[in-house]
Amino acid sequence: MNKKRILISVTNKTGIEKFAKLIPLGYEIISTGGTLDYLEKHGVPCINIQDITGFPEMMGGRLKTLNPYIFGGILADTSNEEHLKVIAEHGINLIDIVVVNFYDFNADKRMEKIDIGGPSLLRAASKNGTSAIPLIDPDDYDEVIETIIKRNDWRDKEIGTLLPYDMRQKLVMKVFSTTAKYDWEISQWMEMRALDGQNFFTD
């Protein structure tokens, strides 16, 4: 199970078709719902995530990425022999790049618009930042793609990645600062509704 894979699941679809540049290097793109439709309309071949997980998207889109075949592929530390053994035993393929951004909560403040899968995917890729590449900001796409193309088939023996350490640090920090801001915005909305005597579980 050594296919190179990119998972793309975004609300802001700006620039995601650029990842097609990595397909000639042996990368496969996994995608979901509207992102899958967008990429296919732009001529980018994709694998539907349900073909990986074995489950259809369900509960109105609430459940689509939360699956061991996805999170196992993201969280496996490639320098850890036990991790590699476990994913091999269970037929889990590594996911090298995770491209995700969140529902725009500020544009539609409702419980249903709180993103669960997106932050979870990015936090997993960031925690495993020596083996996976987390991308939350479209402004970083070009630099990451071009760096991978230039360094194709190169591996840093210390961290086992295609990206320099400082670039990977920057991407991971951006994920956690963004998710912190996102959670703060949600908590502030809940607090204001509660103070006004409103039930934030209802729209």
C-alpha positions, 0 to 999 in steps of 0.5 A: 500500500504505497500509493501517494495520495492527496485528500482534498475537501474544501469549502473555498475551492480556489486553486484546488485544480492546481494539484493536478500537477502532482498526478504525473508524479504518481499522486492520486487525489481523493475527494468528497461531495462538491469538491469532487464534482468541482475537480471532475468538472475541471478535468482532474481525475479523483477517487470518491472518498466512499470508495476508500472508506466503504461508506457513503456520505450520510447524515446530510454530509455530517459523516464522510471523512471520519473513518480509520481508512482516512485517519489511519492514513493521515496519522501513521508516522512513517518513521514508526515501524509499528505504525507501518505494520498496523496500516499494512495489516489493515490495508490502510494507504498513507495520505501524504497531503491534506487540503482542507478549509472550513465551512464559513461559520460567520456567514451562517451562524448555526450549529449545522455549520460547525465543521467537524471533519475539516478541523479533525483532518487538519489537526491529524495531519498537523500532529503527524507533521513529519509524515503528512502535509496539512494545507488550509490556506490557498495562498500556500498551494503554489509554493508547496506544489512547486517545492514537491515537483522540484524535490520529487523522489527526494527524501530528507532522512531526518524527517522523511518528507518532501518539504523543508522543515521550516515550511512544514512548521509554518503550515502546521502553525497556520492550521492551529492558529486558524482552528483556534480562531474558528473555535473562538468564533463559535464559542463567542456566538454560543456565549452571546446566544446563551446570554440573550436567553436563546437556545443555540441548539436551534436555528 
